[in-house]
Amino acid sequence: MLPQQVKVSDITDENSAQTYLNQAIMTTFCRVLDSSRLSPDVVMRLLATAVGATYREVATAHQDGQCPCGWRPVPDADIEALRSSLEDAAAPKIADDLHSMVIAGRA
């Protein structure tokens, strides 16, 4: 069964935001892959470049501290956090991780 689509109006917390972004990125990836002659690894690299460019644009807009959100970019730490998040999400999941196990029944 496919997971239920999350709409922008459904975003209420970090988890629902993550689900929405996962779906949007997968949809974009599939569309680019389907409409181009590019290989999956090239499209993945383009996605990573897009994330980096998005970071750079948002960080530049926040450099002067004029945004009311209060975020101040720290490029070295921020880029390391992005790299770590990518690595954690892309690494194979360990089979004994309870979050990745399929429910076999009930107690």
N, CA, C and O of each residue as an XYZ file, in Angstrom:
428
protein
N       0.841     -1.174      0.000
C       0.000      0.000      0.000
C       0.892      1.244      0.000
O       1.863      1.316      0.752
N       0.559      2.212     -0.839
C       1.323      3.452     -0.904
C       0.966      4.351      0.268
O      -0.184      4.378      0.706
N       1.952      5.092      0.781
C       1.641      6.016      1.871
C       0.731      7.134      1.370
O       0.763      7.503      0.196
N      -0.069      7.656      2.271
C      -0.978      8.737      1.911
C      -0.186      9.998      1.591
O       0.751     10.352      2.306
N      -0.569     10.670      0.513
C       0.100     11.903      0.118
C      -0.115     12.972      1.190
O      -1.204     13.099      1.750
N       0.932     13.728      1.461
C       0.858     14.832      2.408
C       0.783     16.121      1.601
O       1.585     16.339      0.693
N      -0.176     16.969      1.929
C      -0.317     18.264      1.264
C       0.371     19.320      2.123
O       0.597     19.113      3.316
N       0.698     20.447      1.507
C       1.331     21.541      2.250
C       0.481     21.910      3.462
O       1.016     22.188      4.535
N      -0.816     21.913      3.295
C      -1.703     22.277      4.408
C      -1.672     21.256      5.545
O      -2.150     21.540      6.643
N      -1.110     20.063      5.288
C      -1.002     19.021      6.320
C       0.250     19.164      7.182
O       0.397     18.455      8.177
N       1.150     20.067      6.813
C       2.412     20.195      7.541
C       2.162     20.905      8.865
O       1.788     22.077      8.904
N       2.381     20.157      9.953
C       2.157     20.712     11.284
C       3.372     20.568     12.191
O       3.439     21.189     13.252
N       4.335     19.743     11.770
C       5.508     19.507     12.602
C       6.656     19.028     11.717
O       6.513     18.928     10.498
N       7.780     18.737     12.334
C       8.961     18.314     11.585
C       8.730     17.001     10.838
O       9.202     16.838      9.712
N       8.012     16.069     11.453
C       7.754     14.775     10.820
C       6.908     14.922      9.552
O       7.235     14.338      8.518
N       5.831     15.694      9.626
C       4.986     15.876      8.440
C       5.714     16.700      7.378
O       5.501     16.489      6.184
N       6.568     17.633      7.795
C       7.381     18.386      6.832
C       8.354     17.456      6.124
O       8.558     17.574      4.916
N       8.962     16.525      6.869
C       9.891     15.562      6.273
C       9.176     14.667      5.268
O       9.692     14.412      4.179
N       7.996     14.194      5.631
C       7.219     13.346      4.725
C       6.868     14.101      3.450
O       6.984     13.556      2.352
N       6.441     15.348      3.589
C       6.099     16.166      2.422
C       7.317     16.362      1.523
O       7.224     16.193      0.307
N       8.451     16.716      2.110
C       9.664     16.919      1.318
C      10.115     15.624      0.649
O      10.521     15.643     -0.513
N      10.050     14.504      1.362
C      10.405     13.206      0.763
C       9.559     12.934     -0.480
O      10.080     12.534     -1.521
N       8.252     13.155     -0.363
C       7.352     12.911     -1.490
C       7.629     13.873     -2.644
O       7.645     13.459     -3.803
N       7.845     15.149     -2.337
C       8.097     16.144     -3.385
C       9.398     15.844     -4.128
O       9.458     15.957     -5.352
N      10.426     15.466     -3.391
C      11.717     15.177     -4.018
C      11.636     13.895     -4.845
O      12.181     13.846     -5.948
N      10.972     12.864     -4.340
C      10.836     11.625     -5.109
C      10.042     11.871     -6.391
O      10.392     11.347     -7.448
N       8.979     12.665     -6.300
C       8.182     12.994     -7.484
C       9.024     13.742     -8.507
O       8.984     13.430     -9.697
N       9.785     14.727     -8.047
C      10.655     15.497     -8.940
C      11.718     14.605     -9.559
O      11.968     14.679    -10.762
N      12.345     13.764     -8.746
C      13.366     12.837     -9.237
C      12.796     11.958    -10.354
O      13.402     11.829    -11.418
N      11.636     11.360    -10.109
C      11.024     10.467    -11.097
C      10.658     11.205    -12.377
O      10.826     10.669    -13.473
N      10.160     12.425    -12.248
C       9.802     13.203    -13.441
C      11.032     13.534    -14.276
O      11.003     13.408    -15.501
N      12.112     13.957    -13.623
C      13.340     14.276    -14.357
C      13.905     13.014    -14.995
O      14.317     13.031    -16.154
N      13.925     11.939    -14.252
C      14.441     10.671    -14.774
C      13.616     10.205    -15.978
O      14.169      9.759    -16.983
N      12.304     10.314    -15.865
C      11.403      9.857    -16.920
C      11.489     10.719    -18.180
O      11.376     10.206    -19.294
N      11.689     12.026    -18.006
C      11.655     12.929    -19.158
C      13.029     13.211    -19.755
O      13.132     13.917    -20.758
N      14.071     12.677    -19.159
C      15.427     12.926    -19.668
C      16.097     11.598    -19.998
O      15.543     10.525    -19.757
N      17.262     11.693    -20.535
C      18.060     10.485    -20.787
C      19.173     10.374    -19.741
O      20.165      9.674    -19.944
N      18.995     11.066    -18.637
C      20.003     11.066    -17.583
C      19.883      9.804    -16.735
O      18.792      9.264    -16.549
N      21.015      9.350    -16.228
C      21.010      8.170    -15.362
C      20.627      8.580    -13.934
O      20.747      9.750    -13.570
N      20.168      7.622    -13.133
C      19.771      7.939    -11.757
C      20.874      8.619    -10.946
O      20.590      9.531    -10.169
N      22.138      8.188    -11.117
C      23.210      8.804    -10.331
C      23.422     10.259    -10.723
O      23.755     11.080     -9.867
N      23.239     10.596    -11.988
C      23.374     11.992    -12.417
C      22.238     12.824    -11.826
O      22.472     13.930    -11.339
N      21.020     12.308    -11.864
C      19.879     13.039    -11.311
C      20.043     13.212     -9.801
O      19.711     14.270     -9.265
N      20.551     12.189     -9.108
C      20.820     12.304     -7.667
C      21.837     13.411     -7.395
O      21.663     14.208     -6.473
N      22.895     13.454     -8.197
C      23.909     14.494     -8.021
C      23.303     15.879     -8.259
O      23.626     16.830     -7.547
N      22.427     15.990     -9.256
C      21.755     17.264     -9.517
C      20.866     17.667     -8.341
O      20.793     18.845     -7.992
N      20.192     16.693     -7.729
C      19.385     16.982     -6.539
C      20.257     17.497     -5.396
O      19.895     18.459     -4.718
N      21.399     16.860     -5.185
C      22.312     17.304     -4.126
C      22.810     18.721     -4.410
O      22.929     19.535     -3.495
N      23.099     19.011     -5.677
C      23.530     20.357     -6.056
C      22.422     21.367     -5.789
O      22.690     22.480     -5.336
N      21.180     20.985     -6.066
C      20.046     21.872     -5.813
C      19.889     22.164     -4.320
O      19.570     23.290     -3.939
N      20.110     21.158     -3.478
C      20.045     21.376     -2.024
C      21.148     22.343     -1.596
O      20.911     23.250     -0.799
N      22.347     22.145     -2.127
C      23.449     23.053     -1.808
C      23.173     24.477     -2.258
O      23.458     25.426     -1.527
N      22.621     24.636     -3.455
C      22.296     25.970     -3.965
C      21.193     26.620     -3.132
O      21.213     27.828     -2.896
N      20.231     25.810     -2.689
C      19.166     26.331     -1.829
C      19.754     26.815     -0.506
O      19.398     27.888     -0.019
N      20.654     26.022      0.073
C      21.314     26.448      1.313
C      22.023     27.780      1.097
O      21.855     28.712      1.883
N      22.814     27.867      0.032
C      23.585     29.083     -0.229
C      22.664     30.296     -0.368
O      22.957     31.356      0.186
N      21.562     30.155     -1.095
C      20.632     31.262     -1.300
C      19.977     31.695      0.014
O      19.889     32.887      0.308
N      19.522     30.722      0.795
C      18.870     31.039      2.073
C      19.884     31.620      3.059
O      19.576     32.578      3.767
N      21.083     31.051      3.111
C      22.122     31.560      4.013
C      22.505     32.989      3.650
O      22.692     33.826      4.533
N      22.622     33.269      2.368
C      22.956     34.625      1.922
C      21.879     35.610      2.359
O      22.188     36.724      2.782
N      20.626     35.206      2.259
C      19.520     36.078      2.658
C      19.494     36.321      4.165
O      18.878     37.284      4.624
N      20.152     35.462      4.938
C      20.153     35.588      6.397
C      21.458     36.154      6.958
O      21.581     36.303      8.173
N      22.416     36.468      6.119
C      23.722     36.936      6.592
C      23.643     38.204      7.431
O      24.364     38.336      8.420
N      22.786     39.126      7.054
C      22.756     40.417      7.746
C      21.877     40.431      8.985
O      21.788     41.455      9.662
N      21.229     39.322      9.294
C      20.408     39.243     10.497
C      19.100     40.004     10.417
O      18.479     40.262     11.448
N      18.668     40.367      9.230
C      17.439     41.143      9.074
C      16.166     40.295      9.114
O      15.071     40.828      9.295
N      16.304     38.995      8.948
C      15.123     38.132      8.956
C      14.625     37.967     10.397
O      15.425     37.720     11.300
N      13.330     38.101     10.616
C      12.798     37.976     11.977
C      12.891     36.569     12.566
O      12.661     36.397     13.763
N      13.222     35.560     11.762
C      13.295     34.196     12.302
C      14.483     34.031     13.246
O      14.475     33.152     14.107
N      15.499     34.869     13.088
C      16.643     34.835     13.986
C      17.742     33.858     13.617
O      18.764     33.801     14.301
N      17.557     33.082     12.547
C      18.590     32.119     12.149
C      19.808     32.839     11.626
O      19.698     33.758     10.815
N      20.968     32.423     12.090
C      22.249     32.950     11.610
C      23.036     31.777     11.045
O      23.398     30.862     11.786
N      23.304     31.791      9.742
C      24.037     30.671      9.154
C      25.467     30.571      9.669
O      26.142     31.581      9.873
N      25.910     29.349      9.871
C      27.299     29.032     10.208
C      27.718     28.008      9.151
O      27.602     26.802      9.375
N      28.203     28.485      8.001
C      28.410     27.598      6.848
C      29.136     26.294      7.141
O      28.658     25.238      6.726
N      30.257     26.317      7.832
C      30.988     25.067      8.076
C      30.136     24.058      8.841
O      30.051     22.893      8.451
N      29.510     24.497      9.918
C      28.676     23.602     10.731
C      27.406     23.194      9.982
O      26.990     22.037     10.042
N      26.798     24.139      9.282
C      25.568     23.845      8.543
C      25.819     22.830      7.430
O      25.041     21.893      7.254
N      26.901     23.018      6.684
C      27.221     22.108      5.584
C      27.571     20.723      6.123
O      27.209     19.714      5.518
N      28.264     20.668      7.243
C      28.560     19.371      7.860
C      27.265     18.684      8.300
O      27.126     17.471      8.139
N      26.317     19.445      8.853
C      25.027     18.871      9.259
C      24.260     18.356      8.040
O      23.634     17.298      8.106
N      24.305     19.092      6.935
C      23.661     18.638      5.698
C      24.310     17.353      5.193
O      23.622     16.409      4.805
N      25.629     17.331      5.203
C      26.373     16.141      4.755
C      26.020     14.932      5.627
O      25.796     13.835      5.116
N      25.975     15.139      6.927
C      25.656     14.060      7.861
C      24.225     13.553      7.659
O      23.980     12.348      7.695
N      23.293     14.468      7.447
C      21.899     14.078      7.208
C      21.772     13.264      5.929
O      21.044     12.272      5.892
N      22.477     13.680      4.880
C      22.459     12.937      3.617
C      23.023     11.535      3.814
O      22.455     10.553      3.336
N      24.135     11.455      4.518
C      24.770     10.154      4.764
C      23.861      9.238      5.587
O      23.702      8.061      5.263
N      23.268      9.782      6.651
C      22.379      8.977      7.499
C      21.167      8.464      6.721
O      20.771      7.308      6.872
N      20.588      9.319      5.897
C      19.396      8.927      5.144
C      19.721      7.939      4.028
O      18.900      7.082      3.700
N      20.911      8.053      3.445
C      21.275      7.216      2.297
C      21.854      5.863      2.698
O      21.812      4.919      1.909
N      22.388      5.756      3.896
C      23.023      4.507      4.335
C      21.981      3.403      4.478
O      20.841      3.665      4.861
N      22.375      2.167      4.169
C      21.443      1.041      4.350
C      20.996      0.955      5.809
O      21.778      1.191      6.730
N      19.737      0.616      5.995
C      19.191      0.484      7.346
C      19.582     -0.872      7.924
O      19.563     -1.886      7.225
N      19.932     -0.879      9.189
C      20.301     -2.111      9.883
C      19.029     -2.916     10.144
O      18.029     -2.370     10.611
N      19.070     -4.199      9.844
C      17.888     -5.056      9.939
C      17.323     -5.156     11.352
O      16.125     -5.390     11.511
N      18.151     -4.985     12.381
C      17.640     -5.120     13.742
C      17.152     -3.793     14.325
O      16.875     -3.702     15.521
N      17.049     -2.776     13.489
C      16.502     -1.494     13.914
C      14.978     -1.642     14.010
O      14.330     -1.962     13.014
N      14.408     -1.419     15.178
C      12.973     -1.615     15.372
C      12.129     -0.758     14.436
O      11.033     -1.163     14.050
N      12.629      0.431     14.063
C      11.873      1.303     13.165
C      11.745      0.713     11.765
O      10.793      1.026     11.050
N      12.681     -0.129     11.369
C      12.653     -0.682     10.011
C      12.026     -2.066      9.940
O      11.853     -2.607      8.847
N      11.685     -2.647     11.078
C      11.110     -3.994     11.083
C       9.635     -3.960     10.683
O       8.898     -3.034     11.024
N       9.230     -4.997      9.951
C       7.834     -5.154      9.563
C       7.098     -5.836     10.708
O       7.582     -6.816     11.275
N       5.935     -5.314     11.038
C       5.135     -5.900     12.113
C       4.619     -7.256     11.645
O       3.990     -7.352     10.592
N       4.884     -8.307     12.428
C       4.521     -9.670     12.042
C       3.218    -10.131     12.681
O       2.648    -11.138     12.258
N       2.756     -9.442     13.650
C       1.541     -9.858     14.348
C       1.296     -8.933     15.513
O       1.743     -7.786     15.524
N       0.584     -9.442     16.489
C       0.351     -8.625     17.681
C       0.404     -9.495     18.921
O       0.140    -10.697     18.883
N       0.745     -8.864     19.992
C       0.890     -9.605     21.244
C      -0.392     -9.579     22.035
O      -0.459    -10.153     23.122
